[in-house]
Amino acid sequence: MKIALKKDMAKERVIAREQLDNHFAMRIRTAIGPKGELYAVKYAAALAVSNGHASPLITSPAEADAVIQKNHEMQNRLASIEADRQAIQAEIDSARTAREIEAILERIASEGTL
């Protein structure tokens, strides 16, 4: 009788998701950039200026519009990254074997996504 050992798929998925999340965290940080926190505050200030409030960070409605536009561009980049992450996560979640999960991660690594 041959004994077949099966890996704990729940554990394998958790490990794969952690690898995926770590990789995408780097992509997200890159998309946000080193001044992301400042830009988040400037975006809030730009929205306030657009609604008629004053802000020492945003000096004109034109500057507010420019900041809002740049933020929307960043949100589009982040949305694309998140869509990629969720698609790969769904593949991991639907994999039936540990080997399928390994193949997903190998494929992504060879594509330069992971």
FIZA-17409 format. One record per atom (N, C-alpha, C, CB): residue number from 1; atom name; x, y, z. Coordinates in nm, 2 decimals, always signed. Glycine has a CB too. Layout:
<sites>
resi,name,px,py,pz
NUM,CA,X,Y,Z
...
</sites>
This chain:
<sites>
resi,name,px,py,pz
1,N,+0.08,-0.12,+0.00
1,CA,+0.00,+0.00,+0.00
1,C,+0.09,+0.12,+0.00
1,CB,-0.10,+0.00,+0.12
2,N,+0.06,+0.21,-0.09
2,CA,+0.14,+0.34,-0.10
2,C,+0.07,+0.44,-0.02
2,CB,+0.15,+0.38,-0.25
3,N,+0.15,+0.51,+0.06
3,CA,+0.10,+0.62,+0.15
3,C,+0.13,+0.75,+0.08
3,CB,+0.16,+0.61,+0.29
4,N,+0.02,+0.82,+0.05
4,CA,+0.04,+0.95,-0.01
4,C,+0.02,+1.06,+0.10
4,CB,-0.06,+0.97,-0.13
5,N,+0.12,+1.14,+0.11
5,CA,+0.10,+1.25,+0.21
5,C,+0.05,+1.38,+0.13
5,CB,+0.24,+1.29,+0.27
6,N,-0.05,+1.44,+0.19
6,CA,-0.11,+1.56,+0.13
6,C,-0.07,+1.68,+0.21
6,CB,-0.26,+1.54,+0.11
7,N,-0.04,+1.78,+0.15
7,CA,-0.01,+1.91,+0.22
7,C,-0.14,+1.97,+0.26
7,CB,+0.07,+2.01,+0.13
8,N,-0.13,+2.04,+0.37
8,CA,-0.24,+2.12,+0.43
8,C,-0.27,+2.24,+0.33
8,CB,-0.22,+2.16,+0.57
9,N,-0.37,+2.23,+0.25
9,CA,-0.40,+2.33,+0.15
9,C,-0.43,+2.47,+0.21
9,CB,-0.52,+2.29,+0.06
10,N,-0.50,+2.47,+0.33
10,CA,-0.52,+2.60,+0.39
10,C,-0.39,+2.67,+0.43
10,CB,-0.61,+2.58,+0.52
11,N,-0.30,+2.59,+0.48
11,CA,-0.17,+2.64,+0.51
11,C,-0.09,+2.69,+0.39
11,CB,-0.08,+2.54,+0.59
12,N,-0.10,+2.61,+0.28
12,CA,-0.03,+2.64,+0.16
12,C,-0.08,+2.77,+0.10
12,CB,-0.04,+2.53,+0.06
13,N,-0.22,+2.79,+0.11
13,CA,-0.28,+2.91,+0.06
13,C,-0.23,+3.03,+0.14
13,CB,-0.43,+2.90,+0.06
14,N,-0.23,+3.02,+0.27
14,CA,-0.19,+3.13,+0.36
14,C,-0.05,+3.17,+0.32
14,CB,-0.20,+3.09,+0.50
15,N,+0.04,+3.07,+0.30
15,CA,+0.18,+3.10,+0.27
15,C,+0.19,+3.17,+0.14
15,CB,+0.27,+2.97,+0.27
16,N,+0.12,+3.12,+0.04
16,CA,+0.12,+3.18,-0.10
16,C,+0.06,+3.32,-0.10
16,CB,+0.05,+3.09,-0.20
17,N,-0.05,+3.34,-0.02
17,CA,-0.11,+3.47,-0.01
17,C,-0.01,+3.57,+0.05
17,CB,-0.24,+3.47,+0.06
18,N,+0.06,+3.53,+0.15
18,CA,+0.16,+3.62,+0.22
18,C,+0.27,+3.66,+0.12
18,CB,+0.22,+3.55,+0.34
19,N,+0.32,+3.56,+0.04
19,CA,+0.42,+3.59,-0.06
19,C,+0.36,+3.70,-0.16
19,CB,+0.47,+3.47,-0.13
20,N,+0.24,+3.67,-0.20
20,CA,+0.18,+3.76,-0.30
20,C,+0.16,+3.90,-0.24
20,CB,+0.04,+3.70,-0.34
21,N,+0.11,+3.90,-0.11
21,CA,+0.08,+4.03,-0.05
21,C,+0.21,+4.11,-0.03
21,CB,+0.01,+4.01,+0.08
22,N,+0.32,+4.04,+0.01
22,CA,+0.45,+4.11,+0.03
22,C,+0.50,+4.17,-0.10
22,CB,+0.55,+4.01,+0.08
23,N,+0.48,+4.09,-0.21
23,CA,+0.53,+4.14,-0.34
23,C,+0.44,+4.27,-0.38
23,CB,+0.51,+4.03,-0.45
24,N,+0.31,+4.25,-0.37
24,CA,+0.23,+4.37,-0.41
24,C,+0.24,+4.49,-0.31
24,CB,+0.08,+4.32,-0.41
25,N,+0.28,+4.46,-0.19
25,CA,+0.30,+4.58,-0.10
25,C,+0.42,+4.66,-0.16
25,CB,+0.34,+4.53,+0.04
26,N,+0.52,+4.60,-0.21
26,CA,+0.63,+4.67,-0.27
26,C,+0.58,+4.75,-0.39
26,CB,+0.74,+4.58,-0.31
27,N,+0.49,+4.69,-0.47
27,CA,+0.44,+4.76,-0.59
27,C,+0.35,+4.88,-0.55
27,CB,+0.36,+4.66,-0.68
28,N,+0.28,+4.86,-0.45
28,CA,+0.19,+4.97,-0.40
28,C,+0.27,+5.08,-0.34
28,CB,+0.09,+4.91,-0.29
29,N,+0.38,+5.05,-0.26
29,CA,+0.46,+5.16,-0.21
29,C,+0.53,+5.23,-0.33
29,CB,+0.57,+5.10,-0.12
30,N,+0.57,+5.16,-0.43
30,CA,+0.63,+5.23,-0.55
30,C,+0.53,+5.32,-0.61
30,CB,+0.68,+5.12,-0.64
31,N,+0.41,+5.27,-0.63
31,CA,+0.30,+5.35,-0.70
31,C,+0.27,+5.48,-0.62
31,CB,+0.18,+5.27,-0.72
32,N,+0.27,+5.46,-0.48
32,CA,+0.24,+5.58,-0.40
32,C,+0.35,+5.68,-0.39
32,CB,+0.20,+5.53,-0.26
33,N,+0.47,+5.62,-0.38
33,CA,+0.59,+5.70,-0.38
33,C,+0.63,+5.74,-0.24
33,CB,+0.57,+5.83,-0.46
34,N,+0.75,+5.80,-0.23
34,CA,+0.80,+5.83,-0.09
34,C,+0.73,+5.94,-0.02
34,CB,+0.95,+5.87,-0.11
35,N,+0.66,+6.02,-0.09
35,CA,+0.58,+6.14,-0.03
35,C,+0.43,+6.11,-0.03
35,CB,+0.61,+6.27,-0.10
36,N,+0.39,+5.98,-0.03
36,CA,+0.25,+5.95,-0.03
36,C,+0.17,+6.01,+0.08
36,CB,+0.24,+5.80,-0.03
37,N,+0.22,+6.02,+0.20
37,CA,+0.15,+6.07,+0.31
37,C,+0.13,+6.22,+0.29
37,CB,+0.22,+6.05,+0.44
38,N,+0.23,+6.29,+0.24
38,CA,+0.21,+6.43,+0.21
38,C,+0.11,+6.45,+0.10
38,CB,+0.35,+6.50,+0.17
39,N,+0.11,+6.37,+0.00
39,CA,+0.02,+6.39,-0.11
39,C,-0.12,+6.36,-0.07
39,CB,+0.06,+6.30,-0.23
40,N,-0.14,+6.26,+0.03
40,CA,-0.27,+6.24,+0.08
40,C,-0.33,+6.36,+0.15
40,CB,-0.27,+6.11,+0.17
41,N,-0.25,+6.43,+0.22
41,CA,-0.29,+6.55,+0.29
41,C,-0.32,+6.66,+0.19
41,CB,-0.19,+6.60,+0.40
42,N,-0.23,+6.67,+0.09
42,CA,-0.26,+6.77,-0.01
42,C,-0.39,+6.74,-0.09
42,CB,-0.14,+6.78,-0.11
43,N,-0.42,+6.62,-0.11
43,CA,-0.54,+6.58,-0.18
43,C,-0.66,+6.62,-0.10
43,CB,-0.55,+6.43,-0.21
44,N,-0.66,+6.60,+0.03
44,CA,-0.77,+6.64,+0.12
44,C,-0.78,+6.79,+0.12
44,CB,-0.74,+6.59,+0.26
45,N,-0.66,+6.86,+0.12
45,CA,-0.66,+7.01,+0.11
45,C,-0.72,+7.06,-0.02
45,CB,-0.52,+7.06,+0.14
46,N,-0.68,+6.99,-0.13
46,CA,-0.73,+7.03,-0.26
46,C,-0.88,+7.01,-0.27
46,CB,-0.66,+6.94,-0.37
47,N,-0.93,+6.90,-0.21
47,CA,-1.08,+6.89,-0.21
47,C,-1.15,+7.00,-0.13
47,CB,-1.12,+6.75,-0.15
48,N,-1.08,+7.04,-0.02
48,CA,-1.14,+7.15,+0.06
48,C,-1.14,+7.28,-0.02
48,CB,-1.06,+7.16,+0.19
49,N,-1.03,+7.31,-0.08
49,CA,-1.02,+7.43,-0.16
49,C,-1.13,+7.42,-0.27
49,CB,-0.88,+7.45,-0.23
50,N,-1.15,+7.31,-0.33
50,CA,-1.25,+7.30,-0.44
50,C,-1.39,+7.32,-0.39
50,CB,-1.24,+7.15,-0.50
51,N,-1.41,+7.30,-0.26
51,CA,-1.54,+7.33,-0.19
51,C,-1.54,+7.47,-0.13
51,CB,-1.57,+7.22,-0.09
52,N,-1.45,+7.55,-0.16
52,CA,-1.45,+7.69,-0.11
52,C,-1.38,+7.72,+0.02
52,CB,-1.59,+7.73,-0.09
53,N,-1.31,+7.62,+0.07
53,CA,-1.23,+7.64,+0.20
53,C,-1.09,+7.68,+0.17
53,CB,-1.24,+7.52,+0.29
54,N,-1.02,+7.74,+0.26
54,CA,-0.88,+7.79,+0.24
54,C,-0.79,+7.68,+0.30
54,CB,-0.86,+7.92,+0.31
55,N,-0.67,+7.67,+0.24
55,CA,-0.57,+7.58,+0.29
55,C,-0.43,+7.64,+0.26
55,CB,-0.58,+7.44,+0.22
56,N,-0.34,+7.63,+0.36
56,CA,-0.21,+7.68,+0.34
56,C,-0.13,+7.59,+0.24
56,CB,-0.13,+7.70,+0.47
57,N,-0.17,+7.47,+0.22
57,CA,-0.10,+7.38,+0.13
57,C,-0.14,+7.40,-0.02
57,CB,-0.13,+7.24,+0.16
58,N,-0.26,+7.45,-0.04
58,CA,-0.30,+7.47,-0.18
58,C,-0.34,+7.61,-0.20
58,CB,-0.43,+7.37,-0.21
59,N,-0.27,+7.68,-0.29
59,CA,-0.29,+7.83,-0.30
59,C,-0.39,+7.87,-0.40
59,CB,-0.15,+7.88,-0.33
60,N,-0.44,+7.78,-0.48
60,CA,-0.53,+7.83,-0.59
60,C,-0.62,+7.72,-0.63
60,CB,-0.46,+7.89,-0.71
61,N,-0.74,+7.75,-0.69
61,CA,-0.82,+7.64,-0.75
61,C,-0.75,+7.56,-0.86
61,CB,-0.95,+7.70,-0.80
62,N,-0.67,+7.63,-0.93
62,CA,-0.59,+7.56,-1.04
62,C,-0.50,+7.46,-0.98
62,CB,-0.52,+7.66,-1.13
63,N,-0.43,+7.49,-0.87
63,CA,-0.34,+7.40,-0.81
63,C,-0.42,+7.28,-0.75
63,CB,-0.26,+7.47,-0.70
64,N,-0.54,+7.31,-0.69
64,CA,-0.63,+7.21,-0.64
64,C,-0.67,+7.11,-0.75
64,CB,-0.75,+7.27,-0.57
65,N,-0.70,+7.16,-0.86
65,CA,-0.74,+7.08,-0.97
65,C,-0.62,+6.99,-1.01
65,CB,-0.79,+7.16,-1.09
66,N,-0.50,+7.04,-1.02
66,CA,-0.39,+6.97,-1.06
66,C,-0.36,+6.85,-0.96
66,CB,-0.26,+7.06,-1.07
67,N,-0.37,+6.89,-0.83
67,CA,-0.35,+6.79,-0.72
67,C,-0.45,+6.68,-0.73
67,CB,-0.35,+6.85,-0.58
68,N,-0.58,+6.71,-0.75
68,CA,-0.68,+6.61,-0.76
68,C,-0.66,+6.52,-0.88
68,CB,-0.82,+6.69,-0.77
69,N,-0.62,+6.58,-0.99
69,CA,-0.59,+6.50,-1.11
69,C,-0.48,+6.40,-1.09
69,CB,-0.56,+6.59,-1.23
70,N,-0.37,+6.45,-1.03
70,CA,-0.26,+6.36,-1.00
70,C,-0.30,+6.25,-0.91
70,CB,-0.14,+6.44,-0.94
71,N,-0.39,+6.28,-0.81
71,CA,-0.44,+6.18,-0.72
71,C,-0.52,+6.07,-0.79
71,CB,-0.52,+6.24,-0.60
72,N,-0.60,+6.12,-0.88
72,CA,-0.69,+6.02,-0.96
72,C,-0.60,+5.93,-1.04
72,CB,-0.79,+6.10,-1.05
73,N,-0.49,+5.99,-1.10
73,CA,-0.40,+5.90,-1.18
73,C,-0.33,+5.80,-1.09
73,CB,-0.29,+5.99,-1.24
74,N,-0.29,+5.84,-0.97
74,CA,-0.24,+5.74,-0.87
74,C,-0.34,+5.64,-0.83
74,CB,-0.19,+5.81,-0.74
75,N,-0.46,+5.68,-0.81
75,CA,-0.57,+5.58,-0.78
75,C,-0.59,+5.48,-0.89
75,CB,-0.70,+5.65,-0.75
76,N,-0.58,+5.53,-1.02
76,CA,-0.59,+5.43,-1.13
76,C,-0.48,+5.33,-1.13
76,CB,-0.59,+5.51,-1.26
77,N,-0.35,+5.38,-1.10
77,CA,-0.24,+5.29,-1.09
77,C,-0.26,+5.18,-0.98
77,CB,-0.11,+5.36,-1.07
78,N,-0.31,+5.23,-0.87
78,CA,-0.33,+5.14,-0.75
78,C,-0.45,+5.04,-0.79
78,CB,-0.37,+5.22,-0.63
79,N,-0.55,+5.09,-0.85
79,CA,-0.66,+5.00,-0.89
79,C,-0.61,+4.89,-0.98
79,CB,-0.77,+5.08,-0.96
80,N,-0.52,+4.92,-1.07
80,CA,-0.47,+4.82,-1.16
80,C,-0.39,+4.72,-1.09
80,CB,-0.38,+4.89,-1.27
81,N,-0.30,+4.77,-0.99
81,CA,-0.22,+4.68,-0.91
81,C,-0.31,+4.59,-0.83
81,CB,-0.13,+4.76,-0.82
82,N,-0.41,+4.64,-0.77
82,CA,-0.51,+4.57,-0.68
82,C,-0.58,+4.46,-0.76
82,CB,-0.60,+4.66,-0.61
83,N,-0.62,+4.50,-0.89
83,CA,-0.69,+4.40,-0.97
83,C,-0.60,+4.28,-1.00
83,CB,-0.74,+4.47,-1.10
84,N,-0.47,+4.31,-1.03
84,CA,-0.38,+4.21,-1.06
84,C,-0.36,+4.12,-0.94
84,CB,-0.24,+4.26,-1.10
85,N,-0.35,+4.18,-0.82
85,CA,-0.33,+4.10,-0.69
85,C,-0.45,+4.01,-0.67
85,CB,-0.31,+4.20,-0.58
86,N,-0.57,+4.07,-0.68
86,CA,-0.69,+3.99,-0.66
86,C,-0.71,+3.88,-0.76
86,CB,-0.81,+4.08,-0.67
87,N,-0.67,+3.90,-0.88
87,CA,-0.68,+3.79,-0.98
87,C,-0.59,+3.67,-0.95
87,CB,-0.65,+3.84,-1.12
88,N,-0.47,+3.71,-0.91
88,CA,-0.37,+3.60,-0.87
88,C,-0.42,+3.53,-0.74
88,CB,-0.23,+3.66,-0.85
89,N,-0.47,+3.61,-0.65
89,CA,-0.52,+3.55,-0.52
89,C,-0.63,+3.46,-0.55
89,CB,-0.57,+3.67,-0.43
90,N,-0.72,+3.49,-0.64
90,CA,-0.83,+3.40,-0.68
90,C,-0.78,+3.27,-0.74
90,CB,-0.92,+3.47,-0.78
91,N,-0.67,+3.28,-0.82
91,CA,-0.61,+3.16,-0.87
91,C,-0.56,+3.07,-0.76
91,CB,-0.49,+3.19,-0.97
92,N,-0.49,+3.13,-0.66
92,CA,-0.44,+3.06,-0.55
92,C,-0.55,+2.99,-0.47
92,CB,-0.35,+3.15,-0.45
93,N,-0.66,+3.07,-0.45
93,CA,-0.77,+3.02,-0.37
93,C,-0.84,+2.90,-0.44
93,CB,-0.87,+3.13,-0.34
94,N,-0.84,+2.90,-0.57
94,CA,-0.91,+2.79,-0.64
94,C,-0.82,+2.68,-0.67
94,CB,-0.97,+2.85,-0.77
95,N,-0.69,+2.69,-0.65
95,CA,-0.60,+2.58,-0.67
95,C,-0.64,+2.46,-0.59
95,CB,-0.45,+2.62,-0.64
96,N,-0.63,+2.34,-0.65
96,CA,-0.67,+2.22,-0.57
96,C,-0.55,+2.15,-0.51
96,CB,-0.74,+2.12,-0.67
97,N,-0.43,+2.18,-0.55
97,CA,-0.31,+2.11,-0.50
97,C,-0.20,+2.21,-0.47
97,CB,-0.26,+2.00,-0.59
98,N,-0.11,+2.17,-0.38
98,CA,+0.00,+2.25,-0.35
98,C,+0.09,+2.28,-0.47
98,CB,+0.09,+2.19,-0.24
99,N,+0.10,+2.18,-0.56
99,CA,+0.17,+2.19,-0.68
99,C,+0.11,+2.30,-0.77
99,CB,+0.18,+2.06,-0.76
100,N,-0.02,+2.31,-0.78
100,CA,-0.09,+2.41,-0.86
100,C,-0.05,+2.55,-0.80
100,CB,-0.24,+2.39,-0.86
101,N,-0.05,+2.56,-0.67
101,CA,-0.01,+2.69,-0.61
101,C,+0.14,+2.72,-0.65
101,CB,-0.03,+2.68,-0.46
102,N,+0.22,+2.62,-0.63
102,CA,+0.36,+2.64,-0.67
102,C,+0.38,+2.69,-0.82
102,CB,+0.45,+2.52,-0.65
103,N,+0.30,+2.63,-0.90
103,CA,+0.30,+2.66,-1.05
103,C,+0.26,+2.80,-1.07
103,CB,+0.21,+2.56,-1.13
104,N,+0.16,+2.85,-1.00
104,CA,+0.11,+2.99,-1.01
104,C,+0.22,+3.08,-0.97
104,CB,-0.02,+3.01,-0.92
105,N,+0.28,+3.05,-0.86
105,CA,+0.39,+3.14,-0.81
105,C,+0.51,+3.14,-0.90
105,CB,+0.43,+3.10,-0.67
106,N,+0.54,+3.02,-0.96
106,CA,+0.65,+3.01,-1.05
106,C,+0.62,+3.09,-1.18
106,CB,+0.68,+2.86,-1.08
107,N,+0.50,+3.07,-1.23
107,CA,+0.46,+3.15,-1.35
107,C,+0.47,+3.30,-1.33
107,CB,+0.32,+3.11,-1.39
108,N,+0.42,+3.34,-1.22
108,CA,+0.43,+3.48,-1.19
108,C,+0.57,+3.53,-1.18
108,CB,+0.35,+3.52,-1.06
109,N,+0.66,+3.45,-1.11
109,CA,+0.80,+3.49,-1.10
109,C,+0.87,+3.50,-1.23
109,CB,+0.87,+3.39,-1.01
110,N,+0.83,+3.40,-1.32
110,CA,+0.90,+3.40,-1.45
110,C,+0.85,+3.52,-1.54
110,CB,+0.87,+3.27,-1.53
111,N,+0.73,+3.57,-1.51
111,CA,+0.67,+3.69,-1.58
111,C,+0.73,+3.82,-1.53
111,CB,+0.52,+3.68,-1.58
112,N,+0.79,+3.81,-1.41
112,CA,+0.85,+3.93,-1.35
112,C,+0.74,+4.00,-1.27
112,CB,+0.90,+4.02,-1.45
113,N,+0.63,+3.94,-1.24
113,CA,+0.52,+4.00,-1.16
113,C,+0.55,+3.97,-1.01
113,CB,+0.39,+3.95,-1.20
114,N,+0.61,+3.87,-0.98
114,CA,+0.64,+3.83,-0.84
114,C,+0.78,+3.83,-0.82
114,CB,+0.57,+3.70,-0.80
</sites>
